[in-house]
């Protein structure tokens, strides 16, 4: 059995081996999602689109991969004019199930007509602009935008509700009712539309008591919506217009069409104002020159100063960056020069110590190993210097103070190499490779005679190799120089 969540194998205890979820809970969540999907489907069949939307959202909360619920939610959104939300649900659905998914067909149908899709996108933007006008209580501009929105998207329920609110605030009760009836034909049990209708019924006198404005958006301007439901009689009743309203509509159509005066029949007895056509052709050159002059002036007074300021700021930042980089390099050069001076000082000091050794003991008395080690150190090869100097015991009384001081200065500058040497010797001792331990620790102990632990392991290595004499010498040295150390022993012959 595979996990319902991630598809991984399920263990014997009914828990997924990958995500750790218990299958009992996943099955319960899946069944709950199916329950709410069936509920949403039932609501959608009776055009209770608000109830269907809530049920389907609940189904997706229990199982976001419920493809049927997500596709139906997209259809509900599309039916109520929320095209962007519908496309989002279908895109998510197609990502969950790329093959044999009705959402792919829905997307092709909607996105295939690019002109209509652009019109719906513009309608959504105009709806947002309408909300801005409503907040500013500019109802005339809001109604103009709503007319354009509903012309592009005749099923936009939210736009009808805003339209009804505007009519209610301006005292147009009948128009508000018809806008709400249009909402109920699309979404039969829309709670906000029912609430507004109930409010209008209770307080109809209050909304009509003031001076109602003659708003430009009439009820016959509602775009047609092809809805096959039980509201056909109300639809027919709404589209019945008296002669006065028909005349008003005819006038608006003629004005919008830009038709000539003879399009109006004589029996209508409508007065059409005369006007004199303005010929703009002779002014085009003047308009062009004026626009060109304004553009040049705007460039010099608005664009160019900002551009020059931007360039100056860039140059200033570039200079600051170069100055900081140059300062950093100067500091680096100074540090290198200081380091070079210190190295030269060390070389001079070593040369002086060599001269002192030569003066005090003579050239023949300087040990070849010491000379070789110091020359290797001066050449930058610290490892060879340690190897050569390691044959000399700094604890020996035969060394002069000048020689010992010279060797100690080299040893103090080779701490890393000595640490590596000590570590290798101790590792070899632990591995019972006593010959290697003696080779490494003897050099280290000659240069670091005060390291009692290394000296003790060197003695033990000699003892394990059978060199009792060398080990006894080291034991005696430890007992004499480190009497309080834990490495003091009497186990030697």
Buried (B, 14 or more C-beta within 10 A) or exposed (E): EEBBBEEBEBEEEBBBEEEEBBBEEBEEBBEBBBBBBBBBBEBBEEBBBBBBBBBBBBBBEBBEBBBBBBBBBBBBBBBBBBBEBBBBBBBBBBEEBEEEBBBBEBBEEBEEEEEBBEBBEBBBEBBEBBEEBBEEEEBEBBBBBBBBBBBBBBBBBBBBBBBBBBBBBBBBBEBBBBBBBBBBBBBBBBEBBBEBBEBBEEEEEEBBEEEBBEBEBBBBBBBEEEBEEEBEEBBEEBEEBEEEEEBEBBBBEBEEEEEEEEEBEEEEEEEBEEEEEEEEEEEEEEEEEEEEEEEEEEEEEEEEEEEEEEEEEEEEEEEEEEEEEEEEEEEEEEEEEEEEEEEEEBEEEBEEBBEBBBEEBEEEEBBEBBBBBBBBBBEEBBBBBBBBBBBBBBBEEEBBEBBBBBBEBBBEBBEEBBEBBBEBBBEBBEEEBBEBBBBBBBBBBBBBBEBBEBBBBBBBBBBBBEBEEBBBBBBEBBBEEBEEBEBBEEEBE
